[in-house]
Amino acid sequence: QFLKQLGIHPDWQFVDVYGMEPELLSMVPRPVCAVLLLFPITEKYESFRTEEEERIKAKGQDVKSSVYFMKQTINNACGTIGLIHAIANNRDKMNFETNSSLKKFLEDSLSMTPEERAKYLETYEAIRVTHESSAHEGQTEAPSIDEKVDLHFIALVNVGGHLYELDGRKPFPINHGETSDDSFLEDAIEVCKKFMERDPEELRFNAIALSAA
């Protein structure tokens, strides 16, 4: 529904990943071009995030210039930003309606920095309104903009044969190594498992795949 409101033809759909075992992954329609992970922000995760950032700043990493990445400056918009990251890094595979608000946003923001993209989204009524209306249509009560939410969305995408984690709270994309169109879902789920292993007491994890319809 959300994709349709943003002017994307229904050749792709978001589907729940019911579990991380091979037989459950085999139920997800292929190909998969992105995975969104919903996870809790806990003290363990925050300390890991700080260590990871320092390690990458010290060692460096290879990030292709074609990776579309944006910062998150709007509270509680991590789902929208995860969705933009998923679509933006697969825009060659998407069929947009001519008047698609998301297509226009991506075309306008392609040459911007991650910070400028975040600022542009703050002013971009069409996507924000769609986000708010679709959040209210959901089963659970959508959090208000000011409410403190400890659940967060990130996107995992394949750009040029590398698996990137895109999180608007982080200063840069995280390169998780090589992947391929065929192995992408399994490779992305391995990254999701690491999030779960860091917080074994937590149960609030949910993965959603952007799959061919």
Secondary structure, DSSP 8 states (H G I E B T S, - for coil): -HHHHTTB-TTEEEEEE--SSHHHHTTS-S-EEEEEEEEE--HHHHHHHHHHHHHHHHH-----TT-------STT-HHHHHHHHHHHTTTTT--B-TT-HHHHHHHHHTTS-HHHHHHHHHH-HHHHHHHHHHHHHSSS----TTS---EEEEEEEEETTEEEEE-TTSSS-EEEEE--TTTHHHHHHHHHHHHHHHSTT----EEEEEEE-
